Amino acid sequence: MSDITEDTVRHLANLARIALTPDEVTTLTSELAAIVSAVEKVNEAVSADVPATSHPIPMENVWREDVVADELTSEQALTGAPDHDGSRFRVTAILGEEA
């Protein structure tokens, strides 16, 4: 059985700076007790021979190797740009910033 009391809920609410009504304290006391009880049941099912996991399916990196390849020149990259200064893309100012 959990040790969640109304005093505990009021203390936690105070730490979180949450104002609770007396009805909310009563409701949260039973809800938090149920949550703690459920977690205790899960902990009972866990055995030492089962390794902890963060994902039920083994994951591995699916990225390809980072290989240097032919790349675009500045001129090629800028050919489709609506506006540029010869070496960089030119865009309109945003958020009231001036260039």
C-alpha positions in Angstrom: 0.0 0.0 0.0 1.3 3.5 -0.8 2.0 6.2 1.7 0.2 8.9 -0.2 -1.8 11.1 2.2 -3.6 14.4 1.8 -0.7 16.1 3.5 1.7 14.6 0.9 -0.5 15.9 -1.9 -0.7 19.3 -0.3 3.1 19.3 0.1 3.7 18.3 -3.5 1.2 20.9 -4.7 3.1 23.6 -2.7 6.4 22.5 -4.2 4.9 22.7 -7.7 3.2 26.0 -6.8 -0.2 24.6 -7.7 -3.2 25.8 -5.8 -5.6 22.9 -5.1 -9.0 23.0 -3.6 -9.9 20.5 -0.8 -11.9 18.4 -3.3 -8.9 18.3 -5.6 -6.6 17.2 -2.8 -9.0 14.4 -1.9 -9.3 13.3 -5.6 -5.5 13.5 -6.2 -4.7 11.5 -3.1 -6.7 8.5 -4.3 -5.4 8.9 -7.9 -1.8 9.1 -6.9 -2.2 6.2 -4.5 -3.6 4.1 -7.4 -0.7 5.2 -9.7 1.9 4.3 -7.0 0.2 0.9 -6.5 0.3 0.2 -10.2 4.0 1.0 -10.3 4.6 -1.3 -7.3 2.9 -4.2 -9.2 5.1 -3.6 -12.2 8.1 -3.6 -10.0 7.0 -7.0 -8.5 6.9 -8.5 -12.0 10.5 -7.4 -12.9 13.1 -10.0 -12.2 16.9 -9.6 -12.0 17.5 -11.8 -15.0 15.5 -9.5 -17.4 17.7 -6.7 -18.7 16.3 -3.2 -18.7 15.4 -1.9 -22.1 14.4 1.5 -23.6 12.7 -0.1 -26.6 11.1 -3.5 -27.1 12.7 -4.0 -30.5 16.4 -4.0 -30.9 17.4 -0.8 -32.7 20.5 -0.1 -34.8 21.7 2.8 -36.8 20.1 2.9 -40.2 22.2 5.8 -41.6 24.6 5.2 -44.4 28.3 5.8 -44.1 29.4 9.4 -44.4 31.4 9.3 -47.7 32.9 12.3 -49.4 31.4 12.6 -52.9 31.2 15.1 -55.7 29.4 18.2 -54.5 27.8 21.2 -56.0 29.8 24.2 -56.8 28.5 27.6 -55.5 27.5 28.5 -59.0 25.5 25.2 -59.5 23.8 25.7 -56.1 22.8 29.3 -56.9 21.5 28.6 -60.4 17.9 28.1 -59.2 18.0 30.8 -56.5 15.6 33.6 -56.9 18.2 36.0 -55.6 21.9 35.8 -54.7 25.0 37.9 -54.4 27.3 35.6 -56.4 28.4 33.4 -53.5 25.4 33.3 -51.1 21.6 33.1 -51.2 19.9 36.4 -50.6 16.7 36.4 -48.6 14.4 39.1 -47.3 14.8 40.2 -43.7 12.5 38.5 -41.1 11.4 39.5 -37.6 12.1 43.2 -38.3 15.9 42.6 -38.7 17.8 44.7 -41.2 20.7 43.4 -43.1 
